[in-house]
Structure formats: C-alpha cells, structure tokens
C-alpha cells in the first residue's frame, strides 16, 4: 500500500489535500503519472495545508451562494444542441465540457467541468440528468435537453 497526498479531486477516493492509502499499482500507474497525487512525506503536512487553503479559496464562498446556484440549476432545463444521426443517436457522446458550456450559455453561471458527473454516457437525444458537486456537502442535479443540431 502507498500513502499519497491528493492534489486533485478523484471520484470515490477523496478531495485535494486528503492523505489516502491506495494499492501500489494504482498509485504508480495512474494517480502519480496523471498528476492527481504526490507521494506522502513527513514534510508533506505543510503541502496538505497549502492544498486545502487553495481549495477553500476556489470553493464557492458561502453556503448561501451554493444553495442559490443549486436552486437555479435544478429549476431550469439546460438545452444542448449536438450533432446526431437520423434516429437520434449522437456522433460520440456528451462530455462534461459540453455541459459546462451549455450551463454558461443558458446564463446559469460558470461551473468547473471537473465538478460535473454524468452517470451514464449520453449517446442519444432526449432528456438526461447530470450531477454537479457544488461543495463537499452539496450537489445539484441538472436536467439536460439534448437536441439534434441542424
């Protein structure tokens, strides 16, 4: 087992600044090469504090702001125009970047694409849902109306 300090959010593992223990292969082959984590050292405690301070600065300032953003995201349907074939099948799938741009275009605010989770790949037109992690303790569900672009 390897002890690591996360530098980015990893779904199912933790948030930046967390000290986690993972299997050696996962650390060596994925987390460290991708830049999601660094090896834990005794001097790493200072690094953990810096990472947590940076995360706090990037996080939405107050719970009230996050709750108002959640209310606006959940009360509106975000329309997303993508290339599709004759029977409504998409060429490719909807990515988190596409969702973030659609939310911004709809005037609902800016969302970091890394905070968007699409539970099942969106490969057809219709109504779909995606989840946005606004804070550690608050998530919003976005309703996406995927339509074929002309």
C-alpha positions in Angstrom: 0.0 0.0 0.0 1.2 3.5 -0.8 0.4 6.6 1.2 -0.3 9.6 -1.0 -1.5 13.2 -0.8 -4.2 14.0 -3.4 -3.6 17.2 -5.4 -6.9 16.9 -7.4 -10.3 15.5 -6.7 -10.6 11.8 -7.5 -14.2 10.5 -7.5 -14.6 7.7 -5.0 -11.2 8.4 -3.3 -11.1 12.0 -1.9 -10.6 15.7 -2.4 -7.4 17.8 -2.7 -5.3 17.7 0.5 -6.6 14.3 1.6 -4.0 11.7 2.7 -5.0 8.3 1.3 -3.7 4.8 1.2 -4.0 3.0 -2.2 -2.5 0.0 -3.8 1.0 0.4 -5.2 0.0 -0.2 -8.8 -2.9 2.4 -8.7 -0.5 5.0 -7.3 2.4 4.2 -9.6 0.4 3.7 -12.8 -2.4 6.2 -12.5 -2.5 8.7 -9.7 1.1 10.0 -9.8 1.6 10.0 -13.6 -1.7 11.8 -14.1 -0.7 14.4 -11.5 -3.7 13.6 -9.2 -1.4 12.8 -6.2 2.1 13.1 -4.8 3.9 10.7 -2.5 3.4 11.3 1.2 6.4 12.6 3.2 6.9 14.0 6.6 7.3 17.4 5.1 4.0 16.8 3.3 2.0 18.2 6.2 2.8 21.8 5.0 1.8 20.8 1.5 -1.5 19.5 2.7 -2.3 22.8 4.4 -1.4 24.7 1.2 -3.6 22.5 -0.9 -6.6 22.8 1.5 -6.2 26.6 1.6 -6.2 26.8 -2.2 -9.2 24.5 -2.3 -11.1 26.7 0.2 -10.3 29.8 -1.9 -11.7 28.1 -5.1 -14.8 26.7 -3.4 -17.9 28.7 -3.6 -17.6 31.4 -0.9 -20.7 30.7 1.2 -23.3 28.0 1.6 -26.0 30.5 0.7 -24.4 31.2 -2.7 -24.1 27.4 -3.3 -27.7 26.9 -2.4 -29.0 29.6 -4.7 -26.9 28.2 -7.5 -28.4 24.8 -6.8 -31.9 26.2 -6.9 -31.3 27.9 -10.2 -29.7 24.8 -11.8 -32.4 22.5 -10.6 -35.3 24.7 -11.6 -34.1 25.2 -15.2 -33.6 22.8 -18.1 -30.4 23.2 -20.0 -30.7 22.9 -23.7 -27.7 21.2 -25.5 -27.5 21.0 -29.3 -25.2 18.3 -30.7 -24.7 16.5 -34.0 -26.9 13.5 -34.3 -27.9 10.9 -36.9 -31.3 10.2 -38.4 -32.6 8.1 -35.5 -31.4 10.4 -32.7 -28.1 8.7 -32.0 -25.3 11.1 -31.3 -22.0 11.1 -33.1 -19.9 10.5 -30.0 -21.3 11.4 -26.6 -22.0 14.4 -24.5 -18.9 15.4 -22.4 -18.7 17.4 -19.2 -17.1 20.3 -21.1 -20.3 20.4 -23.3 -22.5 20.5 -20.2 -20.4 23.3 -18.6 -20.6 25.4 -21.8 -24.3 24.9 -22.1 -24.9 26.0 -18.5 -22.8 29.1 -19.1 -24.7 29.8 -22.4 -28.0 29.5 -20.5 -26.9 32.2 -18.2 -27.0 30.0 -15.1 -23.4 30.7 -14.0 -20.0 29.1 -14.6 -19.3 25.5 -13.4 -16.0 23.8 -13.4 -16.2 20.8 -15.7 -14.4 18.6 -13.2 -17.3 19.0 -10.8 -19.8 17.6 -13.3 -20.6 13.9 -13.2 -22.6 12.2 -16.0 -23.7 8.8 -14.5 -24.3 7.0 -17.8 -22.9 8.1 -21.2 -25.3 10.3 -23.1 -25.4 8.9 -26.6 -29.0 9.9 -27.8 -31.2 12.9 -28.0 -33.8 13.4 -25.3 -33.9 14.3 -21.6 -30.9 13.3 -19.4 -29.6 14.2 -16.0 -26.1 15.2 -14.7 -24.9 15.9 -11.2 -22.8 18.9 -10.2 -20.8 18.9 -6.9 -21.1 22.5 -5.7 -19.4 21.8 -2.4 -18.3 18.7 -0.5 -21.7 18.6 1.2 -24.0 20.0 -1.6 -24.8 18.6 -5.1 -27.3 19.7 -7.7 -29.0 17.7 -10.4 -29.1 19.3 -13.9 -31.8 18.4 -16.4 -30.3 18.3 -19.9 -32.5 18.6 -23.0 -30.3 17.1 -25.7 -31.4 18.0 -29.2 -30.0 17.4 -32.7 -28.2 20.4 -34.2 -29.1 21.5 -37.7 
